């Protein structure tokens, strides 16, 4: 019988809290339950605005999220009649509100006070995974390639592409060196364009329906990719959501230069094109991938996925759901594994993806 862990994840889109209850036999995951609890509109707006907060406001939000995580984790377990006593570990990534690399002093900040989870569940809680990587000379992100390497690394070379607020990929496989890096914007620019068009009434382009109605300025997309230095930079590399923020949208997609629908269509194409560009630049020269497996909210955007398939043809692209992991569950499952490994004092880190000086045990444990 395996060990059971609970993983909690809130990504850069700040849509809500995803939770996965996972049984691990060794490092092989078996997902017992999965759920996402959406943030209220008010709480999501606070999270998205947190970068401009002063210290007391950040502290208040830190504790508010900690209480929210504990309350929702208890409800999640209770609804499934699972006692916290069955858990070996709980992992919580926390909500990233700041992440910057390439400065004299790199920094990262995830909030959502873990003490509330430890108090509510009585189980060791592992949090704050990124700082140890930065202390070891890494970029603090992406950290999920460890999971990809462990779970998918024994097979044919394949790309694991996650499209959250920011998009990131891993390239893993037997006898190939693991690669992991942020590719560029995921859903963040699309979401911002939709919110701008609807004056905040809509949060995202459901199924890519708005983008499907618009006209794409492909020439402008190519120019923008050439212009932005990040896309030429070699891995390891990571991004903060602020790199593709409302300011970026306002600068490059000014209202009045094209219709709102055309903006959303072009931003969607830009997102897919940056992913395809990254794969061609940094993955295919290493080894030919057998397929791409997509996770994250972007996998539900049919227009984005159709564009990605066209740009990377003939590379097969499929949803991670086909491998037995729900589209939004991969990251909480990964966090559950990383927490379990930390509690067991085992490596839970892929330094090739971050540039760290060596393998480490990431995370701080609250008992």
C-alpha positions in Angstrom: 0.0 0.0 0.0 1.3 3.4 -0.9 1.5 6.7 1.0 -1.1 9.4 0.6 -0.4 13.1 0.2 -2.5 16.2 -0.4 -1.3 18.8 -2.9 -2.6 22.4 -3.1 -1.8 24.7 -6.0 -2.8 28.2 -7.0 -1.3 29.3 -10.2 -0.4 32.6 -11.8 -3.9 33.0 -13.3 -5.2 33.2 -9.7 -8.4 31.5 -10.7 -8.7 29.5 -7.5 -7.2 26.7 -5.4 -6.7 23.3 -7.0 -6.3 20.3 -4.7 -5.4 16.7 -5.4 -5.4 13.7 -3.1 -2.8 11.3 -4.3 -1.6 7.8 -3.4 2.1 7.2 -4.3 3.6 3.8 -4.7 7.2 4.9 -4.9 6.9 7.9 -7.1 4.0 6.6 -9.2 0.9 8.7 -8.6 -2.7 7.3 -8.3 -5.1 10.2 -8.1 -7.9 9.5 -5.6 -9.7 12.8 -5.8 -9.3 16.2 -7.4 -11.1 19.6 -7.1 -10.7 23.3 -7.8 -12.3 25.9 -5.6 -12.7 29.2 -7.4 -11.7 32.4 -5.7 -14.4 35.0 -5.2 -14.1 37.9 -7.6 -13.0 40.2 -4.7 -10.3 37.8 -3.5 -9.0 37.3 -7.0 -8.7 41.0 -7.6 -6.8 41.4 -4.3 -4.4 38.6 -5.4 -3.9 40.2 -8.9 -3.3 43.6 -7.3 -1.0 42.3 -4.5 2.2 43.3 -6.2 1.4 47.0 -5.4 0.4 46.3 -1.8 2.3 47.6 1.2 3.6 45.2 3.8 0.6 45.2 6.2 -1.7 44.5 3.2 0.4 41.6 2.0 0.5 40.2 5.6 -3.3 40.4 5.8 -3.7 38.7 2.4 -1.1 36.0 3.4 -3.2 35.1 6.5 -6.5 35.4 4.6 -5.3 32.9 2.0 -3.9 30.6 4.7 -7.3 30.4 6.4 -8.9 29.8 3.0 -6.6 27.0 2.2 -7.1 25.3 5.5 -10.9 25.6 5.3 -11.1 24.3 1.8 -8.7 21.4 2.5 -10.8 20.3 5.4 -13.9 20.5 3.3 -12.3 18.6 0.5 -11.2 15.7 2.8 -14.5 15.7 4.7 -16.6 15.5 1.5 -14.6 12.4 0.5 -14.7 10.9 4.0 -10.9 10.9 4.2 -9.4 11.5 7.7 -6.4 13.8 7.8 -4.7 11.0 9.8 -4.3 9.0 6.6 -2.1 11.7 5.1 1.7 11.4 5.3 2.2 14.9 4.0 0.5 18.1 2.7 2.1 20.3 0.1 1.1 23.8 -0.6 2.7 25.9 -3.3 1.1 29.1 -2.2 0.1 32.1 -4.3 3.0 33.8 -6.2 2.7 37.5 -5.9 6.3 38.4 -6.9 9.0 36.6 -8.8 12.0 38.3 -10.4 15.2 36.8 -11.8 18.2 38.3 -13.6 18.6 41.0 -11.0 21.6 41.4 -8.7 19.4 39.9 -6.0 16.8 37.4 -7.4 13.6 37.1 -5.3 10.3 35.2 -5.1 7.3 35.4 -2.8 4.5 32.9 -2.4 1.8 33.6 0.3 -0.9 31.6 2.0 0.3 31.0 5.6 0.8 27.2 6.0 0.4 27.2 9.8 -3.3 27.2 9.3 -3.1 23.9 7.3 -0.9 22.3 9.9 -3.2 23.4 12.7 -6.4 22.2 10.9 -5.0 18.9 9.6 -2.4 17.9 12.2 -0.1 16.7 9.3 3.4 18.0 8.3 2.9 20.8 5.7 5.6 21.6 3.2 5.5 25.0 1.6 7.8 27.7 0.2 9.6 25.5 -2.3 11.2 28.1 -4.5 13.6 30.0 -2.1 16.0 27.1 -1.6 16.5 26.8 -5.3 17.3 30.5 -5.6 19.7 30.2 -2.6 21.4 27.4 -4.6 22.0 29.7 -7.5 18.8 28.8 -9.5 15.9 30.9 -10.8 13.3 29.4 -8.4 11.3 28.2 -11.3 10.0 26.2 -12.9 9.9 23.5 -10.2 7.4 21.1 -11.9 10.0 19.5 -14.2 11.1 17.3 -11.3 7.7 15.7 -11.4 7.8 15.4 -15.2 11.2 13.7 -15.0 10.1 11.2 -12.4 6.7 10.3 -13.9 7.3 10.6 -17.6 11.1 10.5 -17.9 11.4 6.8 -18.5 9.7 6.7 -21.9 10.2 8.2 -25.3 11.2 11.9 -25.5 8.2 14.1 -25.0 7.3 17.7 -24.2 5.1 18.4 -21.1 3.6 21.9 -21.8 1.7 23.6 -19.1 -0.4 26.6 -20.0 -1.4 28.5 -16.9 -1.1 32.3 -16.5 2.5 31.8 -17.6 3.4 28.9 -19.9 6.2 26.5 -19.1 7.5 23.3 -20.6 9.6 20.3 -19.7 11.3 18.0 -22.1 12.0 14.6 -20.7 12.7 11.0 -21.8 14.9 8.1 -21.5 18.5 9.0 -22.5 17.8 12.7 -23.1 18.8 15.5 -20.8 15.9 17.1 -19.0 15.0 20.6 -20.1 12.6 22.9 -18.3 11.8 26.6 -18.7 9.1 29.2 -19.0 8.1 29.7 -22.6 6.3 33.0 -22.2 2.7 34.1 -21.7 0.0 31.5 -21.1 -3.5 32.6 -20.3 -2.4 36.0 -18.8 -2.6 38.2 -21.8 -5.8 36.6 -23.1 -7.5 37.0 -19.8 -6.4 40.6 -19.5 -7.7 41.4 -23.0 -11.0 39.7 -22.2 -11.4 41.7 -19.0 -10.5 44.9 -20.8 -13.1 44.2 -23.6 -15.8 43.4 -21.1 -15.0 46.0 -18.5 -14.4 43.2 -16.0 -17.6 41.3 -16.7 -15.7 38.3 -18.1 -12.5 36.8 -16.8 -11.4 34.6 -19.7 -12.3 33.5 -23.2 -14.3 30.3 -22.7 -13.2 27.7 -25.2 -11.5 30.4 -27.3 -14.9 31.5 -28.7 -14.1 35.2 -28.9 -10.7 34.6 -30.5 -12.3 32.4 -33.1 -14.4 35.3 -34.3 -11.4 37.7 -34.7 -8.8 38.3 -37.3 -5.1 37.6 -36.5 -2.3 40.0 -37.4 0.3 37.3 -37.9 2.9 39.7 -39.2 2.7 41.8 -36.0 3.0 38.6 -33.9 6.2 37.6 -35.7 7.6 41.1 -35.2 6.7 41.1 -31.5 8.4 37.8 -30.9 11.6 39.1 -32.6 11.4 42.3 -30.6 11.1 40.7 -27.1 14.6 39.6 -25.8 13.2 36.9 -23.5 12.2 34.6 -26.3 15.8 34.5 -27.6 17.3 33.9 -24.2 18.5 30.4 -23.7 17.2 28.2 -20.8 17.2 28.1 -17.9 14.8 31.0 -17.7 11.7 32.0 -15.8 9.1 34.7 -15.8 6.8 36.5 -13.5 3.2 37.3 -14.5 4.2 41.0 -14.4 6.4 40.5 -17.5 3.2 40.1 -19.6 0.9 42.4 -17.7 -1.7 45.1 -18.4 1.1 47.4 -19.3 2.4 45.0 -22.0 -1.1 44.7 -23.4 -1.7 48.5 -23.4 1.7 49.1 -25.0 1.4 46.6 -27.8 -2.3 46.2 -28.2 -3.7 49.7 -27.8 -7.4 50.1 -28.0 -8.4 51.7 -31.3 -5.6 50.1 -33.3 -7.7 47.0 -33.9 -11.0 45.8 -32.6 -11.3 44.1 -29.2 -12.1 40.8 -30.9 -9.1 41.1 -33.2 -6.9 41.9 -30.2 -8.0 38.7 -28.4 -7.5 36.6 -31.6 -4.0 38.1 -32.1 -3.0 37.7 -28.4 -4.2 34.1 -28.5 -2.1 33.5 -31.7 0.9 35.3 -30.0 0.6 32.9 -27.0 0.6 29.8 -29.2 3.4 31.2 -31.4 5.7 31.9 -28.4 5.3 28.3 -27.3 6.0 26.9 -30.8 9.0 29.2 -31.1 10.4 28.0 -27.8 10.0 24.4 -28.9 11.8 24.9 -32.2 14.6 27.0 -30.7 15.4 25.0 -27.6 13.9 21.5 -27.6 13.9 20.1 -31.2 17.7 20.8 -31.6 18.3 18.5 -28.6 16.2 15.6 -29.7 13.0 14.9 -31.7 10.0 14.8 -29.4 7.5 12.0 -29.9 4.6 14.2 -28.7 3.5 17.2 -26.6 1.2 16.7 -23.6 -0.7 19.8 -22.5 -2.0 20.6 -19.1 -3.4 23.8 -17.4 -6.3 26.0 -18.2 -5.1 26.8 -21.7 -5.8 23.2 -22.7 -9.5 24.2 -22.6 -9.0 27.0 -25.1 -9.9 25.3 -28.4 -8.7 28.1 -30.5 -5.3 28.2 -28.7 -4.9 24.5 -29.0 -5.9 24.5 -32.7 -3.3 27.2 -33.4 -0.6 25.3 -31.5 -1.3 22.1 -33.5 -1.1 24.1 -36.7 2.2 25.8 -35.8 3.9 22.6 -34.6 2.5 20.2 -37.2 3.1 17.3 -37.5 4.0 16.9 -33.8 1.1 15.1 -32.1 -0.4 17.2 -29.3 -2.8 15.7 -26.7 -4.3 16.6 -23.3 -2.7 15.3 -20.2 -6.1 13.8 -19.3 -5.3 11.0 -21.8 -2.5 9.9 -19.4 -4.8 9.7 -16.5 -4.2 13.1 -14.9 -7.0 15.7 -15.1 -6.0 18.8 -17.0 -5.9 21.1 -13.9 -4.6 18.5 -11.5 -1.0 18.1 -12.7 0.5 20.8 -10.6 -1.2 19.9 -7.3 -0.2 16.3 -7.9 3.4 17.4 -8.4 3.3 19.5 -5.2 1.9 16.5 -3.3 4.9 14.4 -4.6 7.4 17.1 -3.7 5.9 17.4 -0.2 6.1 13.7 0.4 9.7 13.6 -0.8 10.6 16.5 1.5 9.1 14.8 4.5 11.0 11.7 3.7 14.2 13.8 3.3 14.6 12.8 -0.4 15.5 15.0 -3.4 12.5 16.8 -4.9 14.4 19.1 -7.3 15.5 19.2 -10.9 18.4 21.7 -11.0 18.8 21.5 -14.8 15.5 23.3 -15.2 16.4 26.2 -12.9 20.2 26.5 -13.1 20.8 25.6 -9.5 24.2 24.4 -8.5 23.0 20.9 -7.5 20.1 18.8 -6.3 18.4 19.9 -3.2 15.4 19.2 -0.9 13.0 22.1 -1.5 10.4 23.4 0.9 10.0 24.4 4.5 8.1 22.0 6.8 5.5 23.2 9.4 4.7 20.5 11.9 
